[in-house]
């Protein structure tokens, strides 16, 4: 028997004052009665009762009450041995995140070392004398139980088949899953390069987990972002590419940065040995914009001047101090299509040395303007022709056919019942709502109250000039409100934009006056229309998809035929169902096959946290560090001996005793009082009878 | 339990309250409208509460006719009878006297302080009720405290005869000044002494009667042989009836004699005490009944209103409006 909080047992000392109270009562002076006449008819005890202290029943009941209450507060429990059940689970968690690809001093990767030790550990745990079964959990973006109930051989096989991924890992979720599977008596072995004190885990999980830390000193530099900027008003040879590079090494590094079209890179990679998990397939066309890392210290280096033709293969040399990042701008890129930005770092983690990007092609974009105003069509065509490869067609609402809307559809004060299936849409001053938007009412006099940052409003300094005097109010919905107005104390949306089902939709509560578009000084309207065309410009159907590792790729989209098969670094994956998706675990160039043909999927690895492989490296040369779980207690020993010791709470039983004692006390007190009353009533009634 | 200093004059708040209730204007008015009903009374209206006495020449009610003998008062010759019978007859009347009401209150120490209401408080209040009713009925009232106070050195201290409502002040003063006797006294002996002064009439004894019944019996015999109507009011405190308040007490002291007595504080002891008390009360009641007297037992903390409504009729003293 044990107690959760044994200090509460000290409360039983309250019995001492109770004893004192009772003894004090019994030692009080004699009571005065009216007469001893009746009392002398009652036999007197042979010896005075004070000489033989005899505590009444009530005292013992109250003492029992105090003792039971103290016992209940102490939280009693008893250990109960149960027949041995199935062997306890030993859970092995292996971190397969990208940082585990970092090379160690001996040339092997952290993952290889962790895997070897995990196999060894699992074999020891599953040995007959240990009597445990092994569960293997792969700590990837989502924890995954590879197999459970394994013996030594099964554990070694399953662990040996694990491969490292090009993604981050959710180690916390993996450890919590392991804690749930292991239970109270199980053990958890975590093989990772993250120090134990940096892993967020619950108290129970931390108590059971032993972390095998494979972090080691490492040097790494990474390409952390690629951004392509194309000016609508310039030719396609004027594209600008910004590449961010960060040095995660504790020492200064000199790097070479190359910007290589994918065709050239494919040829070069074909000649050279392929980088691990980053094989480059056939060249294609893609567009990219990756997450940019927050540089500790940024420096923009202009790699080329505007007049000088750029040589994409020419390396740019960078000198980065420890922790420094740099943004390299490649001006006037003369070609379009997919490319890779690669640094020749020769560091411990090659995975993040390359990032994919794309300079978009200038394919003509079909713009269908549905309006009653031919003049607006003329002015828009005039403007679009100067902005880019837009081909504007104008039709009246009566002549509108939904199948004619392909690239961009702009509806001027007209709303079709059914939105176009494949085109990006703009509704200018819609008169009513449809599936894309909801019009609430004409709010009357509206004052522009708030604007939010968005590419549509970039360069529009005076939104009031856009709105006019009689705007339309838009109701909140799937679209994001970008321009808010206030009318009679209410807020109404005047401009909304967003992406629904793969289509970009813009709705404005105001319309455009054709005459205003002829005036060069009506800059807000001109800028907004240019932003509108740019925002709604659809990607080419065969343009490569740009993704980062860890993202989920859906098979279907409304603008393109659903992907049926994906071929790439992960092998061949058949998707089939348009609603299916998969997690991109490998960086590299994929080829997505659909009914309409094939298109490239460029998957880059961008994760500064993973790239910072030297974050957990110990200064010493000790290859691994193990943070052991707390010492195994007696129960665990009992468990290992084949007997399960369980805590069975005795609190309900003790509380029952408390209640029973309270009831007994009440009965005793009540019976004493009732006896007295009965005697009084009987005497009174008997005495008054004549 | 607060002790009473022996011999001190005691007018405590509880007694004053009880007496105030009796002498309250409204209550007093109500009491003066009721009458004591005595068993041998000839009437119930004012002036009719008389008791029959031996015949004599005066009176209003004719008892019998006797033949005229020379020397008789000529005014008593019944001339109507002479006209009918031709014989001279003289009228003899029933002599009527006022009812002398004796209220004797036990003021021994045992009637003193209790943990709750004092028995003497209620005794004084009961006496006050009966006195007010008696005085309102035109009776002659005697009050006696048995035993008397020390300064009188008498076993009986009396107040009276009192007549009429003008005596209420004296009555109230006497009752207010009642206090338990500080000295050891023999109530039975003092009662016998007091009854020497009693002649025919109504005698009301108010006491806790915690003395052996065989010692009270002579007093009851005296009351009967004197041709009096006796009423016994036994006042007990709740502590007298229910001994459980002595839980944890191994020794008790007699308030009157100071004698100590060892008890076993147990449920069995309480039960035995209750049995003994019941037997004592039964014996007293039997003694009273056997002598044609009515008796009641009342608690010292009984509400006065309830006493008037329930207890007094049981005593045979009906309040007649």
Interface residues (C-beta under 8 A of the other chain):
Chain A: X22 X25 X26 X28 X30 X31 X32 X33 X34 X35 X36 X37 X38 X39 X40 X41 X42 X43 X44 X45 X48 X49 X50 X56 X672 X673 X675 X676 X677 X679 X680 X682 X683 X684 X686 X687 X688 X689 X690
Chain B: X1 X3 X110 X111 X114 X119 X208 X210 X211 X212 X234 X236 X237 X238 X239 X240 X241 X242 X243 X244 X245 X246 X247 X248 X249 X250 X251 X252 X253 X254 X255 X256 X257 X259 X260 X261 X262 X263 X264 X265 X267 X269 X270 X271 X272 X273 X274 X276 X277 X278 X279 X280 X281 X282 X285 X289 X294 X295 X296 X297 X298 X299 X311 X314 X316
